[in-house]
Amino acid sequence: MMKRIIQVLVSMTLLYALYTGYSIWTFGEGNQDASADAAVVLGAAQWNGKPSPIFEGRLKQGIELYKEGHVKYLVLTGGKSKDAASSEAVVGKQYAIENGVDEEDILYENRSLVTEENLMNAKDVSEKKEIDTFLLVSDQFHLKRAVAMAENQGMSVKGVPTQYSAYKSFETKVPFFFKEWGYWMGRHVTKLLIL
């Protein structure tokens, strides 16, 4: 009897892990045509005043959403690391302006260093413009966790994966996927243990 219970539990855990992996791999597909008040572009590194390839990929998607009329505003996020000359958000703002976004349509927060802070601060700056709905732009494997964090902040949000991701090759995609999958599974295991 005990052996049967263990087999069922192992099977259920395996199925849940596979389902979770699939949902992370495909999260946000089909949302490129969604509309909202603003697109929140999650920060990534900046290199000497230029967006890193990861950040640039996210910015390109946000700018595309703006130019196609899916959003009225861009909300750029990301603070400044210890030795950086500028914050990610300020670098992102300059990049967006250079690529045709009106400065008055750009909001930014430049204090955050992690995703949860990105979202809290993005929500704060958006409230001043009475922005209520958001498209959240990031790399696909990061989106499920980021959207969950945004929803925990009370944000009305849909995830839009960047089509310009720097994670293109199998060698770059797989480690990133497993990192995010590990975060997601760990989060749920922790919740179960607390219960």
N, C-alpha and C positions, 0 to 999 in steps of 0.2 A: 504493500500500500504506500509506504513512504517513498519507495523508489519511483512509483507512478506519479506521486505528487511532485517529486523533484524533476522528473521528465517534463511534466506539464509546465512547471515554473521556468525551466530552462527554455522550452519551446516558446513560451509567451515572451520571455526576455529577448530571445533571438528575433522573433517577429517584430517586437517593438523597436529593437535596434535597427532592423532593416527598414521599417517604415520611416523612422526618424531620419535615417541616412538619405532615403529617397526624397523626403520632404525638404531637407536642407539643400540637396543637389538641384531641385527643381523650383525652389521657392521664388515666387514673384513672376514666374513666366506668364506672359500674357498681360502684364500690367503696363506695358509701354504706352498704351493708349488711354490709360486712366488720367483723370483730371483732379486737381485739388487747388487750394489757394496758393500753396508754396511747395517747392521741392527742398527738402533738407539734404544737403550734400555732406556726408560724413567725412571728416578730415582724415588725412593720412600724412605722411611726412612731406616736408618741403626741403628741397636741396638748393642752398644758396640763392634763395629768392625765387625758385622755380618749383612748380608742383612735381613731386615724385611721380613715376609712371603710374602707381596705384591711385594717387590723388588725381592726377590728370584724367585718368579713365572715368573716375566718378564725376569730375567737373564737366567733362564732355557730355555725359548723359544728362546732367542737370541742365546744362545750357541748351541741349537739344529739346528737352521738355519745355523749357521757357520759350524758345524760338517757335516751337510748333503750337504754342498757345495752351498747353496742358496746365501750366501754372503761371501765376502773375508775378510771383517773387521767388528768388533763390535765397535760402538761408544757409550760409556757409559756416562750418564749424572747425574748431581746432586751435589749440593754444600754441605756446612757444616752448620748446624744450630748452634745457639749461643753456646750451651753447649756441642756440639758433639766433640769427640776426632778426628774424621776423616770425610771426605766427603763421600757422597753416591757413587760417581764415583770411588773413590780410593778403597772403600770396594768392589764395584762391579768388579773392575779390578782384585783384589786379588782372588775373588770368581771364576771369569772366568778362570784365570790362573790355579787355583787348579782343575778346571774341564776340562782341556785339550785345552784351547785356547792359541795359541802362543802369547807371549807378544807383538811381533812386529805387530800383527794384531789387537791390541786393541788401540783405540783412546779414549780419555776422556776429558770431561770438568768438572771442579769442582767448578764453580762459581755460578751456577744458583740455584734458590730456588723455581721457579714455571715453569710450562710446557712451556710457551712461551719463557722464558729465556733458558730452556733446548734446545729448537729447534734452537734458534738463535746461541747459542754457539756451538751446534753440527754441524751446517752448517759451522761455521767459522773454526773449527778444521779439518773438512772434506775437505775443499777447498785446504788445504796444500798437501793432498794426491790425489788431483784431483778426488775425489769421487763425482759422479753426481747423482746416483740413490740410493734410500733408501727404506728399509722396516722398518716401525715404529712399535715397540713392546710395547704394554701396555695391560691393562685389557680392555676387550671388550667394556664396556660401556663408557670408557674414549677415545676410539680410534677415533670416528667420529669428536669430537671437536679437538683432537690433530692433526689429519690429516689435518683438515681445517686450523689450525694454521701453520702447516708446509708448506702447499701450499701457504699461504699468505707470507711466507718467500721466495717463489720461488723455493721450493724444489720439486723434482720429487719423489713422495712417494706413497707407498701402506701401508695400515694398516694391521698388523698381530696380532690378539688377542692371548694372552698367553693361552695355554692349561693347564697351571699350576696355574691358578689364586687362590689367597687366598679367593676370593669371591665365595664360593662354595654353601653355604646354602641359602635358600630362605630369611632368616632373614638378611644376609649380602648383598645379591644381590639387593634386592628391594630398600633399602635406597640409595645405590650407584647409581642405575639406575635413581631414581627420582632426585637425585642431578645433574647428568649429563644432564638429560632431561630438568630440570629447567634452567641450564646454556644455553643449545642450544636454547630453546624457548625464553628465555630472550634476547639472542643475536639478534635474528631475530625481536622480538618486538621492541627492541631499534633501529634497523636499520630502521624499518618502521616509527617510531616516528620521526627520524631524517629527513627522506624524507618529 
